[in-house]
């Protein structure tokens, strides 16, 4: 029987998501022994540049005692004609138990998991999914408000090309939050509306009625020129600045998965806002990834 993987949050039940968040909180408050993954070999296979996710996984793997190998794309044989299946079989034969992978192609981790006998963790695939980012965002919300059910959360910006948005939508709905997506038609088509998710075009009308605002970067590297809006128009309609911060209800928090574009989706005023939670998100990422590794390798108990 093939080992369990985390490819997106729909791989988990709502109870399992809650359990991972609880485990991450425990690890934050009471660091676990550094032998949870003793003698477990983890390979980090990243085909895209990454600061937060790569470093966060590396720290998490070390803290749970795994044997960590970083395999840069140029070091693998995929460029020599080796298939994904070949790579998976080879790494498993060497005793690798976990592969953490990021790739610009949507679906790459799924194809890897089909041939790998161990656990695959999706650290971001194209425009599709980024489950551990969504989990750390959920942990940030839960830490702030003590719950997620009933929270009103708005995701603003380039929803169409955002793997972070897709995974967050799954997690927020699973745990009972009310989700509003905000953006221009070219970056947020009406087809993205679904049960539990509403679409809005007017950010100013949404701001007073939410508990949390998640800003998303315009994914210029993934956008066709024909749908890329004028940055001036985008900033005028969707940038969070001093005026819009004043419209937020007391206690509202602002989040961003990073990296953020100063002057595009936010201004410098946001960094001084008491509800700015970017640093907390980054910090939570380490504990969430420790919890995911422990959950997959050692089980739910």
C-alpha positions as CSV (number, residue, x, y, z in Angstrom):
1,X,0.0,0.0,0.0
2,X,1.4,3.4,-1.0
3,X,2.2,5.8,1.7
4,X,0.0,8.9,2.2
5,X,1.0,12.2,0.6
6,X,-0.1,15.8,1.0
7,X,-0.8,17.2,-2.5
8,X,-3.5,19.6,-1.5
9,X,-5.9,20.2,1.4
10,X,-8.6,18.1,-0.2
11,X,-6.4,15.1,0.7
12,X,-7.3,15.8,4.3
13,X,-10.6,15.7,6.2
14,X,-11.6,18.8,8.2
15,X,-10.8,16.8,11.4
16,X,-7.3,16.0,10.1
17,X,-6.7,19.7,9.2
18,X,-7.7,20.6,12.7
19,X,-5.4,17.9,14.1
20,X,-2.4,19.2,12.2
21,X,-3.1,22.7,13.4
22,X,-3.3,21.5,17.0
23,X,-0.1,19.5,16.6
24,X,1.6,22.6,15.2
25,X,0.4,24.7,18.2
26,X,1.8,22.1,20.5
27,X,5.2,22.1,18.8
28,X,5.2,25.9,19.0
29,X,4.4,25.9,22.8
30,X,6.4,22.8,23.7
31,X,9.2,21.8,21.2
32,X,9.0,18.1,20.5
33,X,12.0,15.7,20.9
34,X,14.4,15.9,18.0
35,X,13.9,12.2,17.0
36,X,10.4,12.2,15.6
37,X,11.8,11.4,12.2
38,X,15.0,9.8,13.3
39,X,16.6,7.8,10.4
40,X,14.0,9.1,8.0
41,X,15.5,10.5,4.8
42,X,13.8,13.6,3.4
43,X,14.7,15.0,0.0
44,X,13.9,18.6,-0.9
45,X,13.4,18.7,-4.7
46,X,12.7,22.3,-5.7
47,X,12.5,23.3,-9.3
48,X,11.5,26.9,-8.5
49,X,13.3,29.6,-6.5
50,X,12.0,29.8,-2.9
51,X,13.0,31.7,0.2
52,X,10.3,31.1,2.8
53,X,9.1,27.6,1.8
54,X,12.5,26.0,1.2
55,X,14.1,27.4,4.3
56,X,11.0,26.7,6.4
57,X,10.9,23.0,5.3
58,X,14.6,22.6,5.9
59,X,14.4,24.0,9.5
60,X,11.3,21.9,10.2
61,X,13.0,18.7,8.9
62,X,16.0,19.4,11.1
63,X,13.9,20.1,14.2
64,X,12.1,16.7,13.9
65,X,15.4,14.9,13.4
66,X,15.2,13.9,9.7
67,X,18.2,13.2,7.5
68,X,17.8,16.1,5.0
69,X,19.1,16.1,1.4
70,X,18.6,19.2,-0.8
71,X,18.6,18.1,-4.5
72,X,18.8,21.2,-6.8
73,X,17.2,20.7,-10.2
74,X,20.6,20.8,-11.9
75,X,21.8,17.9,-9.8
76,X,19.0,15.5,-10.8
77,X,19.0,13.5,-14.0
78,X,15.6,14.7,-15.2
79,X,17.4,17.0,-17.6
80,X,19.2,13.9,-19.1
81,X,15.9,12.2,-20.1
82,X,15.1,10.5,-16.8
83,X,11.4,10.4,-16.2
84,X,9.6,11.5,-13.0
85,X,8.8,7.8,-12.4
86,X,12.5,6.9,-12.8
87,X,13.5,9.6,-10.3
88,X,10.9,8.4,-7.8
89,X,11.9,4.7,-8.1
90,X,15.6,5.7,-7.7
91,X,15.1,7.8,-4.6
92,X,12.9,5.2,-3.0
93,X,15.5,2.5,-3.7
94,X,18.1,4.7,-1.8
95,X,15.8,4.7,1.2
96,X,14.2,8.1,0.8
97,X,10.9,8.2,2.7
98,X,9.7,11.7,2.0
99,X,10.0,14.0,-1.0
100,X,9.1,17.7,-0.6
101,X,8.8,19.2,-4.1
102,X,8.1,22.5,-5.8
103,X,7.6,22.7,-9.5
104,X,6.3,25.3,-12.1
105,X,4.1,22.6,-13.7
106,X,0.7,22.1,-12.2
107,X,0.3,18.4,-11.3
108,X,4.0,17.6,-11.0
109,X,3.7,16.3,-7.4
110,X,0.8,14.1,-8.3
111,X,2.8,12.4,-11.1
112,X,5.7,12.0,-8.7
113,X,3.4,10.5,-6.0
114,X,2.1,7.9,-8.5
115,X,5.5,6.3,-8.7
116,X,7.1,7.1,-5.3
117,X,6.7,4.5,-2.6
118,X,7.0,7.1,0.2
119,X,5.3,10.4,1.1
120,X,5.2,13.4,-1.3
121,X,4.6,16.9,0.1
122,X,3.5,19.5,-2.4
123,X,5.5,22.7,-1.7
124,X,3.8,24.5,-4.6
125,X,2.9,23.3,-8.2
126,X,2.3,25.9,-10.9
127,X,-1.0,27.7,-10.5
128,X,-2.6,24.7,-8.7
129,X,-1.9,24.2,-5.0
130,X,0.3,25.1,-2.0
131,X,-1.2,23.2,0.9
132,X,1.3,23.9,3.6
133,X,1.0,27.7,3.0
134,X,-2.7,27.3,3.5
135,X,-2.2,25.4,6.7
136,X,0.1,28.1,8.1
137,X,-2.4,30.7,7.1
138,X,-5.1,28.8,8.9
139,X,-2.9,28.5,12.0
140,X,-2.4,32.3,11.9
141,X,-6.2,32.8,11.8
142,X,-6.8,30.3,14.6
143,X,-4.1,31.8,16.8
144,X,-5.5,35.3,16.3
145,X,-9.2,34.5,16.7
146,X,-9.3,31.2,18.6
147,X,-11.5,29.7,15.8
148,X,-11.9,29.7,12.0
149,X,-15.6,28.7,11.7
150,X,-17.6,31.8,11.0
151,X,-14.7,34.1,10.3
152,X,-15.1,36.4,7.3
153,X,-12.0,36.2,5.2
154,X,-11.3,38.2,2.0
155,X,-8.6,37.2,-0.5
156,X,-7.7,40.1,-2.7
157,X,-5.7,40.2,-6.0
158,X,-4.6,37.7,-8.6
159,X,-6.8,34.8,-7.6
160,X,-6.8,33.2,-11.0
161,X,-3.0,32.4,-11.0
162,X,-2.6,31.9,-7.3
163,X,-1.9,28.4,-5.9
164,X,-2.1,29.9,-2.4
165,X,-5.6,31.1,-3.0
166,X,-6.8,27.7,-4.3
167,X,-5.5,25.8,-1.3
168,X,-6.7,28.5,1.2
169,X,-10.2,28.4,-0.3
170,X,-10.3,24.6,0.3
171,X,-9.1,24.9,3.9
172,X,-11.2,27.9,4.8
173,X,-14.4,26.3,3.5
174,X,-13.5,23.0,5.2
175,X,-13.3,24.7,8.6
176,X,-16.4,26.9,8.2
177,X,-15.1,30.3,7.2
178,X,-16.9,32.7,5.0
179,X,-14.8,33.5,1.9
180,X,-14.9,36.5,-0.3
181,X,-12.7,36.8,-3.4
182,X,-11.9,40.3,-4.6
183,X,-10.2,41.3,-7.9
184,X,-10.7,42.5,-11.5
185,X,-12.4,40.3,-14.0
186,X,-9.1,39.4,-15.8
187,X,-7.6,38.0,-12.5
188,X,-10.9,36.7,-11.0
189,X,-13.4,35.2,-13.4
190,X,-16.9,34.6,-12.3
191,X,-16.4,30.9,-12.8
192,X,-14.4,30.8,-9.6
193,X,-17.5,31.4,-7.5
194,X,-18.7,28.2,-5.7
195,X,-20.5,27.1,-2.6
196,X,-19.2,29.0,0.3
197,X,-17.3,31.5,-1.9
198,X,-18.6,34.8,-3.2
199,X,-17.0,37.2,-5.6
200,X,-16.7,41.0,-5.2
201,X,-15.2,43.7,-7.4
202,X,-15.3,46.6,-5.0
203,X,-12.6,46.3,-2.3
204,X,-13.8,49.4,-0.5
205,X,-17.2,47.9,0.0
206,X,-15.8,44.7,1.5
207,X,-13.2,46.2,3.9
208,X,-15.5,47.1,6.8
209,X,-17.2,43.7,6.9
210,X,-14.3,41.2,7.3
211,X,-12.1,39.8,10.0
212,X,-9.1,39.0,7.9
213,X,-7.7,40.3,4.6
214,X,-5.2,38.3,2.6
215,X,-3.4,40.2,-0.1
216,X,-2.0,38.2,-3.1
217,X,0.8,39.1,-5.4
218,X,0.2,39.6,-9.1
219,X,1.8,36.5,-10.6
220,X,3.5,38.3,-13.5
221,X,5.6,35.2,-14.3
222,X,2.4,33.2,-14.9
223,X,0.2,35.9,-16.6
224,X,-0.4,36.3,-20.3
225,X,0.2,39.9,-21.3
226,X,-3.3,40.2,-22.6
227,X,-4.8,39.7,-19.1
228,X,-2.2,41.7,-17.1
229,X,-4.0,44.8,-15.9
230,X,-2.4,48.2,-15.8
231,X,-0.5,48.3,-12.5
232,X,-1.7,51.9,-11.9
233,X,-5.3,50.8,-12.4
234,X,-4.8,47.8,-10.2
235,X,-3.2,49.8,-7.4
236,X,-6.0,52.4,-7.5
237,X,-8.7,49.8,-7.1
238,X,-7.1,47.0,-5.0
239,X,-3.9,48.3,-3.2
240,X,-4.1,48.4,0.5
241,X,-3.0,51.9,1.7
242,X,-3.5,54.2,4.6
243,X,-7.0,55.2,3.6
244,X,-8.1,51.6,3.2
245,X,-6.5,50.6,6.4
246,X,-8.7,53.1,8.2
247,X,-11.8,51.4,6.7
248,X,-11.1,48.1,8.3
249,X,-13.1,47.2,11.4
250,X,-11.2,47.1,14.7
251,X,-9.3,43.8,15.2
252,X,-9.1,43.0,11.5
253,X,-5.8,41.4,10.5
254,X,-3.9,41.6,7.2
255,X,-2.0,38.7,5.8
256,X,0.3,38.1,2.8
257,X,2.0,34.8,1.7
258,X,5.0,36.7,0.3
259,X,6.9,37.9,-1.5
260,X,5.0,41.2,-1.6
261,X,5.3,44.0,-4.1
262,X,5.6,47.3,-2.4
263,X,3.5,49.9,-4.1
264,X,1.4,47.4,-6.0
265,X,-0.7,45.4,-3.6
266,X,0.3,47.4,-0.5
267,X,2.0,50.5,0.6
268,X,4.5,51.0,3.4
269,X,1.7,52.0,5.7
270,X,0.7,48.4,6.0
271,X,4.0,47.5,7.7
272,X,3.1,49.8,10.6
273,X,-0.5,48.6,10.9
274,X,-1.1,46.8,14.3
275,X,-2.9,43.9,12.5
276,X,-0.1,43.1,10.0
277,X,0.6,39.4,10.5
278,X,3.2,38.5,7.8
279,X,6.0,37.7,10.3
280,X,3.6,35.5,12.3
281,X,2.7,33.6,9.1
282,X,6.3,32.9,8.4
283,X,7.0,31.8,11.9
284,X,4.0,29.5,11.9
285,X,5.3,27.9,8.7
286,X,8.0,26.0,10.5
287,X,5.7,24.5,13.1
288,X,3.0,23.6,10.5
289,X,5.6,21.8,8.4
290,X,7.0,20.0,11.4
291,X,3.4,18.9,12.1
292,X,2.8,17.7,8.5
293,X,6.0,15.6,8.5
294,X,5.1,14.0,11.8
295,X,1.5,13.4,10.7
296,X,2.5,11.7,7.4
297,X,5.3,9.6,8.8
298,X,4.1,8.8,12.3
299,X,0.3,8.9,11.9
300,X,-2.5,10.9,13.3
301,X,-2.1,9.9,17.0
